[in-house]
Amino acid sequence: METTTAKQIPDTNGYFGEYGGAYLPPELLDVMNDITSSYLKLKDSEEFKTELKRLNKHYTGRPSPVYHARSLSNHIGGAQIYFKREDLNHTGAHKINHCLGEVLLAKKMGKTKVIAETGAGQHGVALATAAALLGLECEIHMGEVDIKKEYPNVIRMKILGAKVIPVSFGLKTLKEAVDSAFMAYMKDTKNQFYAIGSVVGPHPFPMMVRDFQQIVGEEAKEQFYEKTGKLPDHLVACVGGGSNAIGLFTAFLDDKNVQIHGVEPAGKDFKTGNHAATLTLGKPGVIHGFKCYLLQDEKGEPSPVHSIASGLDYPGVGPQHSYLKDIKRVQYKTINDVEAIEAFSTLSQVEGIIPALESAHAIAYAMKLASKLDKDQTILVNLSGRGDKDIDFIAENYGDMVGID
């Protein structure tokens, strides 16, 4: 099997190797084909590129900085840890990168409303923000479990003018939010645009969201070289659907000396299935209109999943991540709930940075990795979001672990 992956794009049917595609009824295939042709036409137009570049710079605040976490590095010992500070973006996470692109595309296509799912709420907030800016209606579907965990983001979405739809069936988390949003989208595909929140879903969304997110790695590669005179030895990012990870990884895929690590949620434990380690324990299957590694029950249906981080509790994963696993370009590891909370606390108290629980998975793995490496080695972590949204949940459930009496 070929081992080169840089510039790897899906074929005309949306496949990364055997993964991806569009497993949809004919009427929806026509809708997706229209989105694909519109995107391919617009993405290279000077008008679209200029407008998106302007928004990225003057609205989001790009480029986000690369920061040398000296205190954390000294605290851990071993390799030097750096962060790509996506938590400093407007709305507090990497999600704004693709939301601006998707809403701008929807507006150019003549749509009047965007609709989406959200888990941790960061995609919902970013989409509501972009919709408010560009004058489109916004509807966000969110599981009732996640609404309770991430209530600050629910309030933010409502303040921004979005309609938040609670999802009360199944496990009431991210998978069900996707199901609910998709059903609502099916009622009016003419005027609505389904703005998928990660590098998942039917073609063209894994390609399109990746393209909007790859600015993270492009910036980071230039910034890191300017800062250190070389490329990082290791990249680390958390993986749920996988948008922040693919955003960082894409620019480095041809750099064979850069080792790449994706970090999945081990949750509570593997024995009882209370995890969302899709690439670690899943097998190929189809979910939400695309093929990927998938956690499945004995009937082949998506399994219930768990992660302390609402943005990571999804039984599938982006098809490009599935492909990168198979060709062994990216190593996928796991971090459990307790390790993520410990990393959340450590980074907060050592560097004065409160990370999102999703990002804390990547930080926890980077800390482990750093302790095993020499001091001349470097690790670049995508700090994909800030933890404002998580503090109430952590205070209520893990206060003793983070120093709250």
Secondary structure, 3 states (H helix, E strand, C coil): CCCCCCCCCCCCCCEECCEECCCCCHHHHHHHHHHHHHHHHHHCCHHHHHHHHHHHHHHHCCCCCEEECHHHHHHHCCCEEEEEEHHHCCCCECHHHHHHHHHHHHHHCCCCEEEEEECCCHHHHHHHHHHHHHCCEEEEEEEHHHHHHCHHHHHHHHHCCCEEEEECCCCCCHHHHHHHHHHHHHCCCCCEEECCCCCCCCCCHHHHHHHHHCHHHHHHHHHHHHHHCCCCCEEEEECCCCHHHHHHHHHHCCCCCCEEEEEEEEECECCCCECCCHHHHCEEEEECCEEEEECECCCCCECCCCCCCHHHCCCCCCHHHHHHHHCCCEEEEEEEHHHHHHHHHHHHHHHCCCECHHHHHHHHHHHHHHHCCCCCCEEEEEECEECHHHHHHHHHHHHHHCCCC
